[in-house]
Amino acid sequence: MPVPVAGGADGPVRQAAEAFAAELIRLRTAAKLSQLALAQRLGYTKSYVTHLERCTQAPTQPVARQADEFFGSGETLTRLWRAYHTARAAGRRQQSGRPTHQTPPRPAPAALHSTLPRDIAAFTGREGELHRLLRVAEEGRAPVISIHTVDGMAGVGKTALVTHAAHQLAARYPDGHRFVDLHAHTAGQPPADPADVLATLLISIGISPQNLPDTLEERAAMWRDRLAGSRMLLILDNAAGPDQVEPLLPASQECLVLVTSRRRLIALDGAEPLPLDTLPPDQAARLFTRLARRTPTDTDHSAVTEAVRLCGHLPLAITLLAGRLAHHPAWDLTTFTDEFATAQDRLGELETSDRAVAAAFDLSYQDLPPHLQHLFRHLGLHPGPDIDPYATAALTDIPLAQARRHLETLYTDHLIDEPAPRRYRLHDLLREYAHTLTTHDPADARTQATQRLLNYYTHTAQTADHHLNTTSRPHTHPTPAPGAVPDLTTREQALSWMHTEHPNLLACAHHTANHTQPTHLIALADAMAAYLRQQGPWDQAITLHRTAAERAHRTNDPLGEAGTLRDLGRVRQLTGDFTGAAELAEQALELYRALNDPLGEAHALLDLGWVQQLTGDFTAAGKTAEQALELFRALNDPLGEAHALLDLGWVQQLTGDFTAAGKTAEQALELFRALNDPLGEAHALLDLGWVQRLTGDFTAAGKTAEQALELFRALNDPLGEAGALRDLGWVRRLTGDFTAATGLARQALELYRTLGNRLGEANTLRELGWVRRLTGDFTAATGLARQALELYRTLGDRLGETYVLLDLGWVRQLTGDFTAATALLVRSRRLFEEVGDRQRETETLNSTGHPARPLRGTATGA
């Protein structure tokens, strides 16, 4: 609102204001500028210039000085402003009833121009954030938003950023620069009172202490009045909240206000937030080397990367650690980093006489109410990388809605991050700090909290596993349900939950292994088995199941041991360790028989029979599949029966009984469909497609493979998808569409390599070699076959080896090297005789063979 000029029509104040306005109009007119153009040049609004020229706005010293500088008029307008100021002061004395000759007033305090702290000499990085702050004061533009809040966790560098930005912006704000510490988190000091802050600010611009109003509202009004039309830069550092900041804000957008806080100032209207995260790794490394006064050698770069990682890329931690190194030029950087990595009290290493990371965290923690302190401490008990409201509710034994509210408050206070919606995590150093606080709670309370968390994860993983594991599970004991669990009623929901939570599940399993809690370890391993087989990573699955099996054996749990051995063996089979897979299946089978457990025995027989197929022992594989089928039928287990039929059908295919194989595959398909089991249905379609291909019905085989591919993709099963792609590519090759065959095989190869499935990779390399041979690229065909041969030999897959020898023999034959071709074909025939594959033995005679069978990794016990 414009400030009316005091005094009557002929009063001295009015006359002085009119003189100022007249000179401003004269100078503007002489320069041929409109009011808008002059306002834009000076950085004010048009309405402000209009009010000055109409004498409805009091002139100020800053605008007088700016206009004199712009017009080159010396101090003409500045002298006129002094005359106005003198007349107004005299008028106020007269209004107070005091004669002007009595008790001369005390001189006003000298106005301060800038109270900014010194710039940060080693300021590094933050280019994007700095640009956002600098662009608000571009030449010739008033900022659209004049209030910016920079929020972030303790030690993230908020004050350094705004101070550095303020020094670069200073010239654009000629009416002064103020830095105010609001002490929201200052050791030994309460948060600053806004009324006291306003008193300091008003005095700093020349207001006499005796003229300060008494109330907060009056001081805020005077502050806004004195800054009207001014261009001032104001930093409000370390703010406690919106109520502390709001009275200090100028009304004019000509001023720029930068606010820093450890809290997200959500309720501060009109402010543009700039959340500050930790430094990116490259910027963190540059800051470390700059502060440490080091020029890293080639061998030092990895040590610097590790040092800043251990600091969590937090600027305060980096500054303290690098500062220690800077004062010891003789210290070796790599040794220094190694010592920091192995320090028992890493937070203790990050402190100086007056600065410490832990002390900064203490101030944030102590500012929390007791119930949030309790929650923060309990987060230090969580072994995984992140947490959601459901797990938080279980960990702290509070209702779900309350857990959500508490997590949101900690997020607002920058004590936790939210990397994904409703997923929260502690910064690495805050996690370590929280863990140091857990001793504030009794040992029994900590144990009960951890037990509740493990119960939640185990129960929910078992719920998800019901949708992912399509076989009957021998004697899986469900964990009691906690108070609140997510809705996992579909396979898609279960798969998504497992994908999100599997790092936490693995962390919990590792925690239980180190804290002698075998029940949870074995149950978690069992619940995760199907997911890890289908999605990987298989090296993690092997570690998990091996640890669980060892723990079950040591605690005399033969049933748990048998189950974990089965899970371990199935992953071994997927990675191509057929010898190890067979041994594990036989151990599990022996345990189940000793326990008189026919269901476990039937499943172990399925595992053993599949390995026997893969190693070419078809006679044994057939007998094993029949035993499993008989047991499942006796147990009235149609799902197990369907899987046993799949195994039996494969043996029938491999031994050349295609009619029986087709009927067996159709029986399995019918059972899976009756059971509404789309995953089993997809595998049965693959089996049926193979029979259709082998019997020359390529049209039906292509359609069947497409149906299987569609199902696998809908189920998000990459291993099954890879097998369907390879089968469909095979059909395309047989029908002469070599381009499509190559594309499909390459997609399958990429999936197999991503999964680490070496047998699938070898089989697909053979398929690509076939296509190259048929298109006349014999060099590429030979190279692909040799890659496959190396893989088969590494895997100990004699049947696969015979196929590749056959392939190489055909290439030699086509290139006219009949001697080498004959030798290779003879070698392959002998191997076929040894493994009992009569069909392939015949093919070596007529040279019309076809690729190796697929790897059905999830059909049995998905």
N, C-alpha and C positions, 0 to 999 in steps of 0.2 A: 504494500500500500504506500502511495507517495507520502512524504513527510511534509506537512504544511510549513511555510516559512513564517516565523513569529513576527509580531509587530504590526502596527497599523499601516495604513496606506502610505503615510509619509514618514514612518518610523525609520530609524537608522538601519535596522536589520533588513527591512523591506528594500530600502534603497541600495544596500550593499548587494543583496541578492539580484536586484534588477540590473545593477552595474555588471555583475558577473554574467548574467544571461545575455545582456546586450553585447558584450565583448565576444562571447561564444558564438552568437548569431553572426556577428560581423566576420569573424575568422572563418566560420563554416561557409558563409556566402561567398567570401573572397576565394575560397578554395573550390567553389562550384560543387559542393557536396550536399546531398540531401541528408535529412536526419538519420535515415536508415543507413546510408553509406558511412556517415561519421560513426554511428553506433558500431557498425561492423569493423571499422578500422581500429576503434578503441577497445572492442571486445565487450560492449554493453548491448542492452536491448534498445530498440527504437523508442519504446515508451519512456525509458529512463532519460534519454536525451530530450524528448518532448517535454517532460516535467521540468527539467533543468531550465529550458528556455522559457517556460511559462511561469517560472518561480513557484511551482507547486512541489518542488523537490529541493531539499537543501543540498548545496554543492559540498563536495568532500575534497580533502587534500589530494587523495589519489587521482581523482578524475581531473583535477586542476593540473597536477603535474603531468599526467599522461597527455592531456590536450596541448599543453605548452610544448612538450617534446614532439608531438605529432605536427603541430602547425609551425614549429620553429619560432615561437613568439617570446622566447626568453622566459621570464617569470611573470608575464602579464596576468594570466589567470590565477597563478599561485598567489600573487600580491592581492588580487581582488578577493580570493578565498580567505586570506588572512584578515582582510578588512571585515568580511562577513562574520568570521569567527569571533573577532574582537567585539563587534557590535552585538552579537548574540550573547556573548558572555556578560557584557555590560547590562543588557536587558534582563538577564536572569537575576543579576544582583539587585537591580531596581525592583523587580517583582518580589524579591524576598524582603523588601522594606529596609535594606541596609544601604546607607549612603555610599557612593562609590569611593569616597575618600577615606572610609574607615577600614581598618584591619585588612590590608591587601591579602587576597587569596593565596593559599600555598600553591606554588607552581605545580602543574600537572606532571606526573612522572614522564620521563622520556619514553617515547614510543619505541618499542623494539621492532626491528624489521624481520629478523629471522632467528628462530630458536631450534633449527634443525640440528640434530647430532651430526657428527662428521660422517662423510660417506664411507662406505665399506671399500677399502682399497683392494681387497682380494675378491670382490664380488664376482661370482662365476655362474654362468648358465642362466636359466630362467628367461631365455630370450622371448618365448611366446607370452609368458605372463607379463613381462616388462613392456612388451609392445602393446598389450591390452590397456595398461595403465597410461602409457604415453600418448596413445592415439586420442584420448579424451580431450586433449588440449591442443589439437592441431591448429596451426596458424589460421586465423580468420574465422574460426568456428567456436561458438559457445558449446560446451559439452551438453549432450542430450541427457546424460545422467551424471550428476555432479557428486554423487556419493558412491563409493566403492568399498566393499568389505572384503578383506583378505583374511580368510579363516584357514586354520589347519592345526595339526597336533603340535604339542610342545617341541621346540627345537627344529621345526621345519623351515625356518628362515623367513617368517612373515615380516618382522621388523626390518630385517636387512633389505628385503625387496622394496618395501614402501619408502624407506630412507633413500635407497639408491635411485628410485624413480623420482622422488621429490627433488633431489639435487639436479636431475636432468630437466625437471619441469620448472625450476625456480624462476627462470627468466620470464616465463609466461605469466607469472603471478606477481606483478610489481607491488602490490599492496601488502606484502608480507607473507611469511611462512611460519606456521606454529606447529610445534611438536609437543603433544601432551601425553604423558604416561598415565593411564587410568588405573593401573595397579590391580587388575583383576586377579593376577597370579604373581604377586611379588611377596617374597618371603618376609614375614614380620610386619606387613602392612595390609590394612583393609582396603577394599576397592575405593577409589576416589569418589568423594561426594560431588555431584554435578554442580551444586551451588558454589563450592570452593573452587572448582575448576573454572567456572565462569568468572569468578572474582579475579583470578589470575589472568585470564584472557583479556578481560576488560581493562585491567591495569596495564597490561602489555601494549595496548593500543592507545594509551594516554589518558584513560579515565582516572580521576583522582579517587583515592580510597573513600574519602568522605562523601563522594557522589554516588557510591555504589548502592543500588536498591537492596532492600532487606530480603526479599523472597526470591526463590528460584525462578518463578514465573516472570518476575520483573527483570531480573538479571538476564534471562533468556531473551526477553523482548528488547532490552537495551543492546544486547549482543547482535541481534538480527538488525536492529536499526543502524548501528554503527557500521555494519558490513554491507548495508544496502548499496548496490552499485559498485562495490569493491571487488577486486580480483585477488583473493587470498587463498593460499594452500594450507589446509589444516590436516594434520595427522593426529588421529585419536588412537593411540597404541594400547594394546592389552586391555580391550574392553570386556566388561563383565556381561553386558547384555544391552538390549535396545533401550531400556529405561534409563540407563546411564548415559547413552549416546544421544538420544533424541533432543534434550534441551541444548546441546552444544552445537547443533547443526545450524548453519546460516540458512536464510530463506532464499537467497539468490543463487541461481545456477551459475553465476559468474565465479563463485568460489568452488574449489575442488576439495572434497573431504575424502581422506583415505583412512579407513578404520581397520585395525587388526584385532583378531580375537581367536581364542581357542574354541569358541563356540560358533556354530552357524547362526548368524543373526537373522533368523527367518522372519521375525516380526518387525524388522526395521524397514518401513515402507519407503519405496522409491530408490532403494540401494541395489546396485548390481553386484552380485556375489562373485568372488574369485577364490574358489577353494584351492588351497595349495597342497600338493602332494609331495612326497619325497622326490629327490632328484632322480632323473633318468641315469642309468649306469654310466654313460659316457660323461655327463656333466659332473656326476659325483667323483669320477676318477680325476677329472681336470681340477676340481676343487681340492682334492686330496694332494695331488702332486704340487699344486701351486702353494698351498699352505705349508706343506712339508719341505718346500724349497728343494725339491728333487727333480732331476730330469731322468725319468726311468729308462733303463736299458731294455733291450728286447726281452731279457729274462725277467725283468721287474714288472712288466705289464700285468702278468697273471696275478702277481702278489698284490698289486694295486687294486685290481678287480675284486680279489677276494677280501681285501681290507674294507673296501666300501660296502661290499655285500654284507659283511659281518656287522657293519654299522647300520644296516638296513637302509642305506642311501639317505640317512637322516643328516642334514647339514650340521647340526650341533654336534652330533657324535663324530662326524668326519673332522670337524674343526678341532675338537679336543684331541682326537687320536693323531691327526697330522701335526698338531702343535707339539705333542710329545716328541715325535720323530724329528721335527725341525731343530729341536734343541740338542739332538744327539747326532751330529753329522757323521760320526764314525759307525753308527748302527747300520747293519745290513737290512734292507727293506724286506726281503723274503723271510729272514729269520724273525724280524719284528712282527710280521703278519702271522707267522706260524705260532709265535708265543701268544699273540692276542687271540688266535683261534682256539687255543687249548686252555685259555685262562678259565679258572673256576668261577670267578666273579667278573664277568665281562663288563657289567655296568660299573663296577668299582674301578675298572681301568679307564672309564670315560669320565674323568673328573679332574679338576684342578683345584686350587685353593678356594676359588670363589664361583666356579661353574661346574655343573655336573648334570649328566642326563637323568640320573635317578632323582636328583633333587627337583628337576623340572617336572618329572612325572609325579613326584610326591605332591606338588602343589595342585595339579589337576585332580589327583585321587582324593586328597583331603577336602576338596571343594564339593565332593559328591555327598549326598545324603546316605545314611547307613545302609539302606536297602540296596542302593546302587553300588556302594563299596562291596557289599556281600556278593552281588552278581559279578562285578569285575574280578574279584578274587577267584570266584569259581570258574571263570573263563580261563584262568591260568591252569586249571586241572584238565582241560580238554586237550587230548593228545594230537588231534587232527589240525589241518590248516585253516578251517573255517567252520562256521556254525550257523544254524538257522533257528527260528523261534521254537520249533518242536523240540530240538535237542536241548535248547536253552531251558525250556520248561521242565524237561526231565532232569537236567543237571542241577537246577536250583530248586526243584520241587515247588513250582508256582504255576498258576493257570496260564494257558497259552496266550490269552489276550494281554495279560500282565507282562509276560515275557516279551511280546512284541513292543509294548510301550517302553519297557526298560531298555531294550536294545536300541530303539529309536533315540532315546535320550542320550545314551552313550555315544551313538553316532553323531548326534547334534553337538556333543561336547568334544568330538574328534578323539575319543578314546578307542573307537573301533572304526574300521572302514567298511564300506558296502560295495565290494567289487562287482556284485550282481544283485538283482532285486531280491531282497530278503535273505541275502547271504552276507554274513559279517565275519570279519577277521581282525585279529590284533596285529599291529606292526611287530616285527620280530623282537625289537627291544622292549616294546610294551608287553609282549608275551612273557619275556624273561622277567620283566618287572612284576607282572601279575603273579608269576610263579613264585617269586620271593615273598609275596604277601600271603600265599596259601597257608603258611604256618600260623597265621592269625586265627585260623579255625582249628577246633579240636581234630585229632587224627580220625576219630570215629566219624565225624561229620564229613570229612574229606573222603573217606572210604565209601560211605553211603552215597555221596554225590556221584562218585565215579561209577559205582555199581548201578545207579539209576540210569546213567548215560549209556553204559554198556548194554543194559537191558533194552533200552530204547532202540539202539542201533541193531541189536541182534533180532529183536522182534520184527522191526520194519524190514530188515533184509530178508528175513524168512517169508514175510508177506509178499515182497517183490519176487522172491524166488519161485513162488507158486505159479506165477505167470510166465517165468522164463524157463523153468525146468519142466519139460513135458513128459518126463518119466516118473513112475512111482518111486519115491525115495524110501529106502529101507530105514525104518525106525528113526525118523527125524522128530525130535521132541521140541515142540514149540515153546518159545519164551513167552511168559505172561505179558499181556499188553500194558503199556504205560498209560498215563492219563490222556495224552493227546498224540495222535498219529496222523500223518498225511493220508490223503485219499489215494489208494493204489488199487483201483478196481479193474484196470486194463493193463495189457502188456505194455502199451506205450507209456503209461504213467510209471509202471514198474521199471522199465528200461531207463527212462529219464531220471528217476530217483537214483537208481544204481549208478548211472553215469556221473551224476553230480556228487554222490556221496562216497564213491568207491575209494578216494584218497583218505577220507575219514575212517571208513571201515578197515582199510589196511592199517592205518595208524592205530586204531583201537585194538586190532589183532596183535600188532607188534607190542603194544602196551601190555596186553594180557600175557603175552609170552614172557615179558620181562618181570611180571609181577605175580607169577605162579597162579594164574586163573585159567586152568585148562578148559573148564566148561565153556566159557565164552569164546576162547580161541577156537575150539573144535566146532562150535556152533556157527561162528562167523565164517570160518573156512568152508563149511558145508553150504551155508546160505549163499556164498559168493561164487561157488564153483561153476555153476551154469553160466553166470554172467561173464566170468573171466575166460571160460572156454570159448564163448561166442564172440566176445569183444576184445579179449586180451587186456593188458600185455601178459604173455604167457610166462615170461621170466618171473614176474611178480606172483603169478599163480603157483609156479613151482616152489618158490621160497615159502609162500604161505602154507601150502599143503604139506610140504616136507616138515616145516616147523610143527604143524598141528599133529602130524603122524608121530613125530618124535615125542611130543608131550603126551599124547595118548598112550604110547608104549610105556613111558616112564611112570605114568600114573595108573597103570594096570587097567586100561579101558579098551578091551579088545574090540568092542563094537565100534567105538569111535575111531580106533586105529584102522579097522577094516575100511570104514568109509573114507577116511583121509588117504589111505593107500590107493583106493579106487580113483579118487579125484586126481591124485598125483600121477597115477599111471595113464589116465586119459589125456592129461596135458603132455606127458612124455611122448605119447603116441602122436599128438598133434605136431610136436617139434621134430618128429622123425626118429626119436630114440626108441625103436621098436623092441630092442632087447630089454631095455629098462622097463618099458611098458608091460611086456609079457611077464617079467619077474614080479612086478608090483601086482598085476592082476592075479597071478598064481598065489601070492601071499594073502591077498584079500580073500580069494576063494577058499584057501585053507582055514582062515579065521572064521569065515561064515559057516563053513561045514562044522568046525569045532563048536560053534555056538548053536548048531542046529537051526540055522536061519535060512530057509529055502528062498525067501525073496532076495536077500543079499547074495546068496549063492547064484541065483539066476542072473542078476546084474553083473556079477563078476565074470560069469561065463560069457555074457555078451562082450565085455571088454576083451577077454582073452581071445574069443573067436575072431574079433575084428583084427587084432594084431596078427593072428595066424593067417588071415587072408592077406594082409599087407606083406607078410614075409613069404607068401607063396605056398604055405602048407595047407592046401585046399581040403585034403582028406580030413585032417584034424579040425579045420574050421567048420566043415559040414557037420561033423559029429558034435562039436561044441554048440553050434547054433541049434541043433535038434534037441540037445539036453536042456538048453535054456527055454526053448519053445515049450517043451513038455512041462517044465516047472511052472512057467507063467500060466499055462492053461489049467494046471492043477490048482493054482492059487486063484484062478478066476480073475486074472489081471489082464484085461484086454489091451491096455497100453503097452505093457511089457511084451505081450504076445505080438503086437504089431511090429515092435522093434526087432524081435527075434525073427520074424518073417523077413524083414529087410535083410538081415544078415544071411539068412538061408538063401534068399533069392540071389544075393551076390555070389555066393558059392556056386549056385546053379549056373549063373552066367559064366563065371570064370572056368567052369568045367564043360561049357558048351551045351548045356541043357536049356536052350532058350525058351522052349515051350513051357517047361516047369517054372523057369524064372519069371516069365510074363504072368503066369497065374499067381505065383507067390506075391509079386509086386502089386497086383490088383487086389489081392486079399488084404495086404497091408494098407493100401490106399483106402479101401472101404472101411477098415477099422478106424483109421485116423479121422476120416470124415465123420463117421458116426460119433466119435469122441470129441468132435469139434476142435481138433488139434491141427492148426494150420502149419505149424513147423514140421510135424511128422508127415503131414500131407505133402509138403514141398519136397521132402526127401524121398518119399515114395514115388512122386512124379519123376524125380531124377532117375530112380531105378527103372521105372517103366520106360522112360525115354531111352535109356541105354538098350533095353531089349528091342525096342522099336527100331533103333538105329542098326543094331546088329543083325536084325532080320530084314533090313532094307526098306522099311517104311519111314522114309525121311520126312515126308510131310507131317505125319503124326508125331514123329520125334521132335520136329521143330516146334510144333504147337505145345507139346508137353513141356519142353524146356522153357518156353516162354511163360507158361503158367507157373512153373517152379520159380523162375526168376522174379516174376511179379510178387509172388508170396514172400520170397526171401527179402526183397526190398521193402515190402510193407512191414515186415517183422524186424527190419534193421539188423539183419544177420549177415555180416560181411563175408563170413566163411562160406555159408550156403550160397550167397550171391556169386562168389567167385566160381564155385563149382557149376552153377547154372550158366554163367557166362561162357565158361569153357565148353560145356556141353553144347550150347547153342552155336558157338563158333565151330565146333566140330561138324554139326549138321550143315552149316553154311559152306564149310570146305567140301563136304561130300557132294553138295549140290552145285559146286563150281563157283560160288560167290566168295572168291579169295580175299577181296577187299574187306568185306564184312567179317570174314573169319579172322583176319589179322586184327581188326579193331577190337573184336570181342575178346580175343586171346590176350591182347595187351591190357585191357581193363582187368581181366582176371589175374594176370601176372602182377599188376600193381597192387591189387588187394592181397594176394598171397604174400608178397614181399612186405607189405605193411604189417601183416599179421605175424610175420616170421615163420610162415608155413613152408618149409623147404620141400616137402613132398609135393604139395600143390604147385610150387614154383617149378620143380623138375618136370612134372607132367605137362605144365603149360609151355615150358620151353620146348618140349618134344612136339607139342601141337604146332607151335610157330615154325619149328623146323620142317614139319610136314608141308606147311603152306609154302615155305621157301623152296622146298624140293619140287613141289608141283608147279611152281612158277618159273623154274629153271635157275634159281639162284642157289647153285650147289655149294658155293663157298659159305654163304650165310647159313645154309642148312647144316653144313658140317660143324660150324662154330656153335650153333644152338644145341646140336646133339651132344657135342663134347661137354658143354656146360651142364646139360642134364645128366650125362654119364657121371661127371664128378660128384654131383649132388647125390645120385642114387648110391654110388659107392660109399660116400660119407655116411649115408643113412643105413647102409647095410641092406639095401633093397635089391635082392638078387633078381627079382622079377622085372623091376624097372631097368636094371642093367641089361637084361636080355633084350628088352624092347629097343634100347638105344643101339645096341650092337646090330640089331636087325635094321634099324634106320640107317646106320652108317654103311652097312653092307649094300643097301639099295642105292645110296648115293654113289658108292664106288662103282656099282654096276652101271648106273646111268652115265657115269663119266668115263666108262670104258676100262676101268681098272678091275678086270674080272678076277684076277688072282686074289687081290685084297678083298674083293666082294665075297668070293667063295669062302675065304678063311673066316670072315666076320659072320657069315650066315651059318657056317658049321659051328662056330663057338656059341652063337645064340641058340641053335637047335639043341646043343648038348645041355645048355642051361635050362631050356624049356623042359627037356626030359627030366632033369633033376628036380624041378619044382612041380612037375606033374601037370603042366598046362598043355593039354593035348591040342586044344584049338590053335594056340600060338605055334606049337610044334608043326602043325600042318601048314600054317602061314609061312613058315620059313622055307617050305618047299615050293609054294606057289607065289610067294612074295606079294600077298594081298592083305597084309596085316593092318591093324588099326591101333590107335594110341592106348596108353595104359589107363587103368580104371581110375576114377577120381578118389579124392580123400573125403570121406563122409565124416567130418569131424564132429558134427553136432547131432547126427541122427540117433546115435545110441547115447541116451542119457543127456539130451540137450537140457 
